[in-house]
């Protein structure tokens, strides 16, 4: 059944279809005048009479008829839109009265035709397509002019381009299609520095980390690294590279600084006032870590000493003990510095005077020593002289089990049996010195640090002493070697018990037939207590 509404002069005809024909006939017979049952009736008249007979209708259909506000049409009814002459329909041509009392879809419009606008035989629809790595949501059931499509990306992707697009009259979508690209954190740059990525030329994704470093002369402030979060943002703040600043320096007491620049690479020097001398470095440089290159100097009262007298056959060192340096050509010495003296050949030269002299208040303590030559010469056999310490002590390495302290005349004459060799060492010799040709000899079996001390030779009115320090050098046993054996050349007199490999002793590797030495065959025990070159092994030919 069709009901036309011509009550107003409009460009749209509204036609109501009742989908149940049996119900429509009953409604028309009850409501519409007989002369209009075969034609059309006014919608407003129809609706008015319909509500007046609503109870009868309900009883006929045995159900309650519902309607849509504000049009007051029945649920399930279909409204068909048509345009008058010289107009064309744009939008939904049919709409249905829904159970929620609303019409489906959106209301169409009638556009006036003109000479410049072609007559469309039908409404153009925008096509549907698949969206890679995302979805498209349509807010109109039918994709016609005015319909909106909204783009969304899958997890792990982000949208680039238009989020919304509108269906145009000619059946195409506005704008261009966006893309879903892998979700990544944006590129990061740092002024006066560098960004380091785990993989070069690749976007930063969730979990990736970047680190930062600064150019020379700049320091990194704030975090050194940042991590890409799952939402495409960097965790932590962006660091900055600040110019290095080493901080201001104060003038030393009784002195002054020269230079005020505290940036990287700058240099500040120092000077002292008259009557004071600079102790320490003369200048410092600002380093890349923001610190000055060294401790600041001080200006001390000028209590230096000039170079002391150094007589012939005297060797002088600056310092005491092991921490000494040769005096060289130094002409000036600071207050408190000490010089150590010894004779050139301590075997027969005796130091006459102090071993040490110290600079105090611009003066050297004690007198300058001299070297006196003795007719007696005292030496050490079966040792290799490593050095003579600045204070004149023999530092020797035993090479055999027995070491001898020998005393003799420098003129070559035979020494008498009445001559003696004594020592103040902790370990006293097991027997007295004896005559050996022209020598007086004192034997020391397997000397150790307990034999360190002063050894004095006396022959009549003649007397000469030397200080000796023994350094015991021993190498580890070579051990067994696979597919071969060691040949050991023992040093003459090595009676160490238990046995030990001592300085300069030799071992030779002999391999079985079918094998050869991996490198050298011979190795000696050196001053460091190691085999040199390192021990070899036997490998197959």
C-alpha positions as CSV (number, residue, x, y, z in Angstrom):
1,X,0.0,0.0,0.0
2,X,1.3,3.5,-0.9
3,X,0.4,6.7,1.0
4,X,1.4,9.9,-0.7
5,X,1.7,13.2,1.2
6,X,0.8,16.2,-1.1
7,X,-0.1,18.5,1.7
8,X,2.9,20.8,1.2
9,X,4.6,22.1,-1.9
10,X,7.9,20.3,-1.6
11,X,10.4,18.8,-4.0
12,X,10.2,15.4,-2.3
13,X,7.3,12.8,-2.4
14,X,7.2,10.7,0.7
15,X,5.8,7.3,0.1
16,X,5.1,4.9,3.0
17,X,5.0,1.1,2.4
18,X,3.3,-1.2,4.8
19,X,5.1,-4.5,4.5
20,X,2.1,-6.6,5.6
21,X,-0.5,-6.4,2.9
22,X,-3.3,-8.0,4.9
23,X,-2.8,-5.5,7.7
24,X,-2.7,-2.7,5.2
25,X,-6.1,-3.7,3.7
26,X,-7.8,-3.8,7.0
27,X,-6.4,-0.5,8.0
28,X,-7.6,1.2,4.8
29,X,-11.0,-0.4,5.0
30,X,-11.4,0.9,8.5
31,X,-9.9,4.3,8.1
32,X,-10.0,5.5,4.5
33,X,-13.2,6.6,2.8
34,X,-14.5,4.1,0.3
35,X,-14.0,6.4,-2.6
36,X,-10.2,6.6,-1.8
37,X,-9.5,2.9,-1.2
38,X,-8.2,2.4,-4.7
39,X,-6.2,5.6,-4.8
40,X,-4.1,7.5,-2.3
41,X,-5.0,9.4,0.9
42,X,-3.4,12.2,2.7
43,X,-0.7,11.0,5.1
44,X,-1.9,13.4,7.8
45,X,-5.5,12.4,7.4
46,X,-4.4,8.7,7.5
47,X,-2.4,9.1,10.6
48,X,-5.2,11.1,12.4
49,X,-7.8,8.5,11.6
50,X,-5.4,5.7,12.4
51,X,-4.9,6.8,16.0
52,X,-8.7,7.3,16.4
53,X,-9.1,3.6,15.5
54,X,-6.0,2.3,17.3
55,X,-7.9,0.1,19.7
56,X,-9.8,-1.6,16.8
57,X,-6.6,-2.1,14.9
58,X,-5.0,-3.7,17.9
59,X,-7.9,-6.1,18.3
60,X,-7.9,-7.1,14.7
61,X,-4.1,-7.9,14.6
62,X,-4.1,-9.2,18.1
63,X,-0.9,-7.0,18.7
64,X,0.0,-3.5,19.6
65,X,1.2,-1.4,16.7
66,X,4.2,0.8,17.5
67,X,5.2,4.0,15.6
68,X,8.2,6.3,15.0
69,X,8.4,9.8,16.5
70,X,8.0,12.4,15.2
71,X,6.6,11.1,11.9
72,X,4.4,8.6,13.8
73,X,4.9,5.8,11.2
74,X,4.8,2.1,12.0
75,X,8.0,0.1,12.8
76,X,9.0,-1.8,9.7
77,X,7.5,0.8,7.4
78,X,9.7,1.9,4.5
79,X,10.0,5.5,3.4
80,X,10.9,6.0,-0.2
81,X,12.3,9.4,-1.3
82,X,11.7,10.8,-4.8
83,X,12.6,14.2,-6.2
84,X,10.4,16.5,-8.3
85,X,11.1,17.3,-11.9
86,X,14.4,19.3,-12.4
87,X,15.8,17.8,-9.1
88,X,18.0,14.8,-8.5
89,X,18.2,12.7,-5.4
90,X,21.5,12.6,-3.4
91,X,21.6,10.1,-0.5
92,X,19.6,7.2,0.7
93,X,16.4,6.6,-1.5
94,X,14.9,4.2,1.1
95,X,14.8,4.5,5.0
96,X,13.2,2.1,7.4
97,X,11.4,2.8,10.7
98,X,13.5,1.0,13.3
99,X,12.6,-0.6,16.6
100,X,14.3,2.3,18.5
101,X,11.8,4.7,16.9
102,X,14.4,6.2,14.6
103,X,14.8,6.1,10.8
104,X,17.7,4.2,9.4
105,X,20.4,6.0,7.5
106,X,20.6,9.8,6.9
107,X,18.1,12.0,5.2
108,X,18.8,12.6,1.5
109,X,18.7,15.8,-0.4
110,X,17.4,16.9,-3.8
111,X,19.8,18.9,-5.8
112,X,18.5,21.2,-8.6
113,X,19.6,20.3,-12.1
114,X,21.3,22.9,-14.3
115,X,22.6,23.0,-17.8
116,X,26.2,22.7,-16.5
117,X,25.4,19.7,-14.3
118,X,24.8,16.4,-16.0
119,X,21.8,14.4,-15.0
120,X,22.9,11.4,-13.0
121,X,21.0,8.2,-13.8
122,X,21.8,7.0,-10.3
123,X,23.7,7.9,-7.1
124,X,27.5,7.1,-7.3
125,X,28.8,5.0,-4.5
126,X,32.4,5.1,-3.2
127,X,34.2,1.8,-3.4
128,X,35.4,-0.3,-0.4
129,X,39.0,-1.5,-0.2
130,X,41.3,-3.3,2.2
131,X,43.7,-1.2,4.3
132,X,47.2,-2.7,4.8
133,X,48.2,-3.0,8.5
134,X,45.0,-1.3,9.6
135,X,41.2,-1.0,9.4
136,X,38.7,1.5,7.9
137,X,35.6,2.5,9.8
138,X,32.6,3.8,7.8
139,X,30.0,5.9,9.6
140,X,27.3,5.4,6.9
141,X,25.9,2.0,5.9
142,X,25.9,3.1,2.3
143,X,29.1,4.8,1.1
144,X,27.5,7.7,-0.9
145,X,28.3,11.4,-1.1
146,X,29.0,12.8,2.4
147,X,29.9,9.4,4.0
148,X,33.0,9.5,6.1
149,X,35.7,6.9,6.3
150,X,38.1,6.9,9.3
151,X,41.4,5.1,9.3
152,X,43.0,3.3,12.2
153,X,46.3,1.3,12.3
154,X,47.0,-2.1,13.9
155,X,49.1,-2.2,17.1
156,X,52.8,-1.5,16.4
157,X,52.0,0.9,13.5
158,X,51.2,4.6,13.3
159,X,49.1,6.5,10.7
160,X,50.8,8.9,8.3
161,X,48.4,11.0,6.1
162,X,44.7,11.8,6.3
163,X,42.8,10.2,9.2
164,X,39.4,10.9,7.7
165,X,38.2,10.9,4.1
166,X,34.8,11.9,2.6
167,X,32.9,10.2,-0.2
168,X,32.5,12.8,-3.0
169,X,29.7,13.2,-5.5
170,X,31.5,11.5,-8.4
171,X,32.1,8.4,-6.3
172,X,35.7,8.9,-5.2
173,X,37.2,9.6,-1.7
174,X,38.6,13.0,-0.9
175,X,42.4,13.4,-0.3
176,X,44.9,10.6,-0.7
177,X,45.0,7.2,1.1
178,X,47.1,7.3,4.3
179,X,49.7,4.6,5.3
180,X,50.3,2.6,8.4
181,X,54.0,2.5,9.0
182,X,55.9,0.7,11.7
183,X,55.6,2.5,15.0
184,X,59.1,4.1,15.7
185,X,60.6,6.8,17.7
186,X,61.6,10.0,15.9
187,X,65.2,10.8,14.9
188,X,67.2,12.5,17.6
189,X,70.1,14.9,17.1
190,X,72.3,16.6,19.7
191,X,74.1,19.8,19.2
192,X,77.9,19.6,19.5
193,X,77.7,15.9,19.9
194,X,76.9,12.5,18.3
195,X,74.1,10.0,18.5
196,X,75.1,6.3,18.4
197,X,72.5,3.7,17.3
198,X,72.7,-0.1,17.7
199,X,72.1,-0.4,13.9
200,X,73.0,2.4,11.5
201,X,70.4,3.5,8.9
202,X,67.4,1.8,10.7
203,X,64.5,3.4,12.5
204,X,64.4,3.1,16.2
205,X,61.7,0.7,17.4
206,X,60.4,-0.4,20.9
207,X,63.3,-1.4,23.1
208,X,66.0,0.1,21.0
209,X,68.6,2.3,22.8
210,X,70.7,5.2,21.6
211,X,73.7,6.6,23.3
212,X,75.2,10.1,23.2
213,X,78.7,11.5,23.1
214,X,80.0,15.1,22.8
215,X,82.6,16.7,20.6
216,X,86.0,17.4,22.0
217,X,85.7,20.4,24.4
218,X,82.1,19.5,25.4
219,X,80.7,17.5,28.3
220,X,77.5,15.5,28.4
221,X,74.8,16.6,30.8
222,X,71.9,14.4,31.8
223,X,71.4,10.7,30.7
224,X,73.9,9.2,28.4
225,X,71.4,6.8,26.8
226,X,67.6,6.8,25.9
227,X,65.2,3.9,25.2
228,X,62.4,3.8,22.6
229,X,59.1,3.1,24.4
230,X,56.2,1.1,22.9
231,X,54.2,4.3,22.2
232,X,56.9,5.7,19.9
233,X,58.3,8.1,22.4
234,X,61.8,8.3,23.9
235,X,62.2,7.6,27.6
236,X,64.3,10.1,29.5
237,X,65.1,13.6,28.5
238,X,67.3,14.7,25.7
239,X,70.9,15.3,27.0
240,X,72.9,18.4,26.0
241,X,76.5,19.0,25.3
242,X,77.9,21.8,27.3
243,X,81.2,23.6,26.7
244,X,83.8,22.4,29.1
245,X,84.5,24.8,32.0
246,X,87.4,24.0,34.3
247,X,86.4,26.7,36.8
248,X,88.3,29.8,38.0
249,X,91.7,29.4,39.6
250,X,93.0,31.5,42.5
251,X,96.3,33.2,42.7
252,X,98.8,31.2,44.7
253,X,99.9,32.7,47.9
254,X,102.8,35.1,47.3
255,X,102.3,34.6,43.5
256,X,99.9,35.3,40.7
257,X,98.2,33.5,37.8
258,X,98.5,34.6,34.2
259,X,95.4,33.9,32.1
260,X,91.6,33.9,32.8
261,X,90.3,31.6,30.1
262,X,88.8,28.5,31.7
263,X,87.5,26.8,28.6
264,X,88.8,23.5,27.1
265,X,92.4,23.7,25.9
266,X,93.1,27.0,27.6
267,X,96.4,27.4,29.6
268,X,97.0,29.3,32.8
269,X,100.6,29.9,34.0
270,X,101.9,31.0,37.4
271,X,104.7,33.2,38.7
272,X,105.9,34.0,42.2
273,X,106.8,37.3,43.8
274,X,110.4,38.3,44.4
275,X,112.0,36.3,47.2
276,X,109.8,33.2,46.5
277,X,110.2,30.3,44.1
278,X,107.6,28.3,42.3
279,X,107.3,24.7,43.5
280,X,105.3,22.5,41.1
281,X,104.2,22.9,37.5
282,X,104.6,26.3,35.9
283,X,101.2,26.0,34.0
284,X,98.1,23.9,33.8
285,X,95.7,23.2,30.9
286,X,91.9,22.8,31.0
287,X,91.2,19.2,30.0
288,X,88.2,17.6,28.3
289,X,86.8,16.2,31.6
290,X,86.6,19.7,33.0
291,X,89.6,19.4,35.3
292,X,93.0,21.2,35.2
293,X,95.9,19.1,34.1
294,X,97.7,19.0,37.4
295,X,97.9,20.2,41.0
296,X,98.4,23.9,41.4
297,X,101.9,25.0,42.3
298,X,102.9,26.9,45.4
299,X,105.2,29.9,46.0
300,X,107.7,29.1,48.7
301,X,110.3,31.2,50.3
302,X,113.5,31.0,48.2
303,X,115.7,28.7,50.3
304,X,117.3,26.8,47.5
305,X,120.8,25.5,47.5
306,X,123.3,25.7,44.7
307,X,125.0,22.7,43.2
308,X,127.2,21.1,45.9
309,X,130.9,20.2,45.4
310,X,131.4,16.8,43.8
311,X,134.9,15.5,43.9
312,X,136.6,13.1,41.5
313,X,135.5,9.4,41.7
314,X,132.3,10.5,43.4
315,X,128.9,9.5,42.0
316,X,125.9,11.6,43.3
317,X,122.2,10.9,43.2
318,X,119.3,13.1,44.2
319,X,117.1,11.3,46.7
320,X,117.4,8.5,49.2
321,X,117.1,4.7,48.8
322,X,115.5,3.3,45.7
323,X,113.8,6.6,44.7
324,X,116.8,8.4,43.4
325,X,117.8,10.1,40.1
326,X,121.3,11.0,38.8
327,X,122.2,14.5,39.6
328,X,123.2,15.3,36.0
329,X,123.7,19.0,35.4
330,X,121.3,20.3,38.0
331,X,122.5,23.6,39.4
332,X,119.7,24.3,41.9
333,X,118.0,22.3,44.6
334,X,115.0,22.9,46.7
335,X,115.0,23.1,50.5
336,X,114.7,19.6,52.0
337,X,116.2,17.8,49.0
338,X,118.9,15.2,49.8
339,X,121.9,14.1,47.7
340,X,123.4,10.6,48.2
341,X,127.0,10.0,47.5
342,X,129.2,6.9,46.8
343,X,132.6,6.1,45.3
344,X,132.9,5.0,41.7
345,X,134.4,1.6,42.5
346,X,133.4,0.5,46.0
347,X,135.6,-2.6,45.9
348,X,138.7,-0.6,46.7
349,X,137.5,3.0,47.1
350,X,136.3,4.2,50.5
351,X,134.0,7.2,51.0
352,X,135.5,9.7,53.3
353,X,132.6,11.8,54.5
354,X,128.9,11.6,54.7
355,X,126.7,9.4,52.5
356,X,123.9,12.0,52.5
357,X,123.8,15.8,52.4
358,X,120.5,17.8,52.7
359,X,119.6,21.3,51.6
360,X,118.3,23.3,54.6
361,X,117.7,27.1,54.5
362,X,119.8,27.5,51.4
363,X,122.8,25.5,52.9
364,X,124.1,21.9,52.5
365,X,124.5,20.0,55.7
366,X,128.0,18.5,56.5
367,X,131.0,18.7,54.2
368,X,131.4,17.3,50.8
369,X,132.7,13.6,50.8
370,X,135.8,12.4,49.0
371,X,136.9,9.0,47.8
372,X,140.1,7.4,49.2
373,X,141.8,4.5,47.5
374,X,142.6,1.5,49.6
375,X,145.5,-1.0,48.9
376,X,143.0,-3.7,49.7
377,X,140.3,-4.8,47.3
378,X,137.2,-6.7,48.5
379,X,135.0,-8.4,46.0
380,X,132.3,-11.1,45.6
381,X,132.8,-14.3,43.5
382,X,130.2,-16.5,41.9
383,X,127.8,-13.6,41.6
384,X,126.7,-11.4,38.7
385,X,126.7,-7.7,39.7
386,X,123.3,-6.2,38.9
387,X,124.1,-2.7,40.2
388,X,125.6,-0.7,43.0
389,X,123.0,1.3,44.9
390,X,123.4,5.1,45.3
391,X,124.7,4.5,48.8
392,X,127.4,2.1,47.5
393,X,125.9,-1.2,48.4
394,X,126.6,-4.2,46.1
395,X,123.4,-5.8,44.9
396,X,124.4,-9.3,43.7
397,X,122.8,-12.5,42.4
398,X,124.3,-15.8,43.4
399,X,124.8,-18.2,40.5
400,X,126.1,-21.2,42.5
401,X,125.4,-22.7,45.9
402,X,128.6,-21.2,47.3
403,X,129.5,-17.5,47.2
404,X,132.9,-16.2,48.3
405,X,133.9,-12.9,49.8
406,X,137.5,-12.3,48.6
407,X,140.2,-9.9,49.9
408,X,143.4,-9.2,48.1
409,X,146.2,-6.6,47.6
410,X,145.6,-4.4,44.6
411,X,149.4,-4.5,44.0
412,X,149.2,-8.2,43.4
413,X,151.1,-9.3,46.5
414,X,150.3,-12.3,48.6
415,X,148.1,-11.6,51.6
416,X,149.1,-13.1,54.9
417,X,147.2,-15.7,56.8
418,X,146.8,-13.2,59.6
419,X,144.4,-11.2,57.5
420,X,140.7,-11.5,58.4
421,X,137.3,-11.1,56.9
422,X,134.5,-10.3,59.3
423,X,130.8,-9.4,58.9
424,X,127.9,-7.9,60.8
425,X,125.4,-9.9,58.9
426,X,122.6,-11.7,60.8
427,X,123.7,-15.1,59.5
428,X,127.4,-15.6,60.5
429,X,129.7,-17.7,58.3
430,X,130.0,-21.3,59.3
431,X,133.8,-21.1,59.2
432,X,136.6,-18.5,59.2
433,X,138.2,-17.0,56.1
434,X,141.1,-19.0,54.6
435,X,144.0,-18.5,52.3
436,X,143.4,-19.3,48.6
437,X,146.5,-18.5,46.6
438,X,147.1,-14.8,47.0
439,X,143.5,-14.3,48.4
440,X,141.9,-14.4,51.7
441,X,138.5,-16.0,51.1
442,X,135.3,-16.3,53.2
443,X,132.8,-18.9,51.8
444,X,129.1,-18.4,52.2
445,X,127.0,-21.5,51.4
446,X,123.7,-20.7,49.7
447,X,123.6,-17.1,50.8
448,X,120.2,-15.5,51.4
449,X,119.0,-12.1,52.8
450,X,120.3,-13.2,56.2
451,X,123.9,-12.8,54.8
452,X,123.2,-9.2,53.8
453,X,125.6,-6.8,55.6
454,X,129.0,-5.2,55.7
455,X,132.1,-7.4,55.0
456,X,135.4,-6.0,56.3
457,X,138.9,-7.2,55.3
458,X,141.8,-6.3,57.7
459,X,145.5,-7.0,56.8
460,X,147.8,-5.4,59.3
461,X,147.1,-1.7,59.4
462,X,145.1,-1.9,56.2
463,X,141.3,-2.1,56.3
464,X,138.5,-2.0,53.7
465,X,134.8,-2.7,53.8
466,X,132.0,-3.3,51.3
467,X,128.2,-3.6,51.8
468,X,126.5,-6.5,50.1
469,X,122.9,-7.4,49.5
470,X,122.0,-10.8,48.1
471,X,119.1,-11.2,45.6
472,X,118.1,-14.9,45.4
473,X,116.9,-15.7,41.9
474,X,115.3,-19.1,41.3
475,X,113.2,-20.4,38.4
476,X,110.3,-22.9,38.7
477,X,111.0,-26.5,37.8
478,X,110.2,-27.2,34.1
479,X,108.1,-30.2,35.0
480,X,107.4,-33.2,32.7
481,X,107.0,-32.7,29.0
482,X,104.8,-35.0,26.8
483,X,106.7,-36.9,24.1
484,X,110.1,-35.7,25.3
485,X,112.3,-34.9,28.2
486,X,114.5,-32.1,29.6
487,X,118.3,-32.1,29.7
488,X,119.5,-30.0,32.7
489,X,122.9,-28.3,32.7
490,X,123.5,-27.6,36.4
491,X,125.7,-24.7,37.4
492,X,129.0,-25.7,39.0
493,X,128.7,-25.5,42.7
494,X,124.9,-25.5,42.8
495,X,124.4,-27.6,45.9
496,X,121.2,-26.0,47.0
497,X,119.2,-28.4,49.1
498,X,116.4,-28.8,48.3
499,X,117.5,-28.4,44.7
500,X,116.5,-25.2,42.8
501,X,117.1,-23.8,39.4
502,X,119.2,-20.7,39.8
503,X,120.2,-17.7,37.7
504,X,121.8,-18.6,34.3
505,X,121.1,-22.3,34.5
506,X,120.1,-24.0,31.3
507,X,117.5,-26.6,30.3
508,X,117.4,-28.3,26.8
509,X,114.3,-29.9,25.3
510,X,114.8,-33.3,23.6
511,X,111.8,-34.7,21.8
512,X,111.2,-38.3,21.0
513,X,111.4,-39.6,17.3
514,X,108.4,-38.3,15.3
515,X,108.2,-35.1,17.4
516,X,110.0,-31.7,17.4
517,X,110.2,-28.6,19.6
518,X,107.3,-26.2,19.1
519,X,109.8,-23.3,19.2
520,X,113.2,-23.0,20.9
521,X,115.0,-25.9,22.4
522,X,117.0,-24.1,25.1
523,X,115.9,-21.8,27.9
524,X,117.8,-20.0,30.7
525,X,116.8,-18.8,34.1
526,X,116.9,-15.0,33.9
527,X,117.0,-12.1,36.4
528,X,113.2,-12.1,36.8
529,X,113.2,-15.7,37.9
530,X,111.6,-16.8,34.5
531,X,112.7,-19.1,31.7
532,X,113.9,-17.1,28.7
533,X,112.7,-17.7,26.1
534,X,109.6,-19.5,27.4
535,X,109.7,-23.3,27.7
536,X,108.7,-25.2,24.5
537,X,106.7,-28.4,24.0
538,X,107.0,-31.4,21.7
539,X,104.6,-31.6,18.8
540,X,104.2,-34.2,16.0
541,X,106.3,-33.8,12.8
